[in-house]
């Protein structure tokens, strides 16, 4: 983490685990930095192959409570925004064939290498997580990758991870498979937990949507209050100090945002 941060000109603690999240631009920059520092042209693919339950914050737990892969996809569509803003999933079923699409608006802002790492990390991550969920590697008829055909070494790696039928230069990333797989039972799924997990996921999603629409100072104050409450204290003076503001300045900024410290605290 320290080398990655230094390479990108970020503060040394920029990638500490305590940090809530990365922006899309930061994540894409990290993929490029990882490629350069590890000298690994398959860095995005390798990142995806290391996907696990914690890669998909909280909504991964919701998916684990689904009794079929079809139900898991429905919950993915509903709660994908809890994990990331890299793109969104959709499903098309025709004539017994299902096509899972992953749409992202970020490719035009990427370098060709970053675009490849981004798409590879996401698709390999999905395939790895679904295989873990199903307790077996599910057969995929075809994978589509929305960037130009790479060199032979990268194509060989794609064939090993995705299967031999890989198509390049398509409008959106996709995976095509037999639709019957969607109704296959998920081993060890505890369907009784789904409603409870959904309620909590809905609360988290509502909070995230609120944070994206409210002034930054309110979001910062809320997060600092939450952190300080973990230590049984969250006073306005302490929060202001943590945000490098005077108490009076913090109160003024909150008033300009249409709220006050006590309201955010409550």
Order of alpha helices (4+ residues) and beta strands (2+ residues): alpha-alpha-alpha-alpha-alpha-beta-beta-alpha-beta-alpha-beta-beta-alpha-alpha-alpha-alpha-alpha
